[in-house]
Amino acid sequence: MLDTNLKHIETADILTKIISENENVMVICGRMGPMCIPVYGIAEELEEDYKHVKFCDMEFDSFEANIIRNLPEVQGFMGIPFTIYYKNGKVVKATSSIQTKSQVIIILDKYFGEPNKN
């Protein structure tokens, strides 16, 4: 299991359930490596503000992660983590490798809406 404070997804069935039960889902599929750890940290930081988004992680090397590794949207990706953004059960954006906080915020705001600041 990944050493993060995010919701851990251990099986493809659990991922499918989370996607079907939540309008906005961000899944970071990676390892505990130098390109992945900063992205987990960004998600943990943003989780407080983006309450309308379900933030999760999944181990890249798990057989169960085939559900993410085989997505058409990630074909050609060379670096991990694969970060997948789901809206109403559909992939709306996928990124690979390290991302900055501002890059993640731009994607979250564009596809899921800005956080409610009230």
Secondary structure, 3 states (H helix, E strand, C coil): CCCCCCEEECCHHHHHHHHHHCCEEEEEEECCCCCCHHHHHHHHHHHCCCCCCEEEEEECCCHHHHHHHCCHHHCCCCCCCEEEEEECCEEEEEEECCCCHHHHHHHHHHHHCCCCCC
